[in-house]
Amino acid sequence: MGINERKEREREHRKEEILDAAQRVFFEKEFTAATVDEIAEAAELSKGTLYLYYKSKEDIYLAVMMRGMEKLYEKLEPISASGSTTIQKLLNFCECYKEYFRSDRRYFRMFHFLQAPHFHKQVSDEMNESCSQLSRKIWSLVVGLLKSGMEEGVFRSDLNPFEVAIILWSSITALLLRADTEIEAWKERLNIDLENVLDVSNDLLFNAIMTDKGRSEYNILIKAGQH
């Protein structure tokens, strides 16, 4: 191993150690409450040394969040590559995302800090591009599934697959975000189970994007409990 290669490996190892420390801090505190000083202390580095690897707290946060995105991709990709039918894959995608919400709740919460406008101003172009590339990988799985379904005749071909992907993703995510903080309140106030609301919402959306052929298979799978 050459000197340059060894240095690069050492640098990548140090970056991962920083992210390990940052993840502990961000998981314990919200982004706004966490400080770079706390991350540096957790990583057992000086603040100045930390900035040699990441340009801002926002870059560190995004790097940790990308760990969560990569984990989600690794759960979705095998479903996409499986031999299941397109309708079954769609159902499995949704179940996978709901399970991700349950098992990796803290990563899930991190995703949505990106909606804060001031956050983007502090993110470096390099980190922004890395995140965009990973995001496109995830979206390509969903859009690819919808395109396949349209070609097979189980999804409506008059719809834009990108628009449908946004609608499905946004609807599921919005209800999961509400369930994250309000699930007990809705049960107490109106006897509403938000997890059931999510199933009803998905059922309405699935039926809206499917052809008669798709709905026939979908109904068979639902009755058989294959979801």
Protein Blocks (a to p, Z undefined) as FASTA:
>chain_A
ZZklmmmmmmmmmmmmmmmmmmmmmmmpcfklpcfklmmmmnopafklmmmmpgbfklmm
mmmmmmmmmmmmmmmmmmmmmmbdfklmmmmmmmmmmmmmmmmmmmmmmmmmmmpmklmm
mpcfklmmmmmmmmmmmmmmmmmmmmmmmmnopacfkbcfklmmmmmmmmmmmmmmmmmm
mmmmmmmmnopafklmmmmmmmmmmmmmpcfklmmmmmmmmmnopZZ
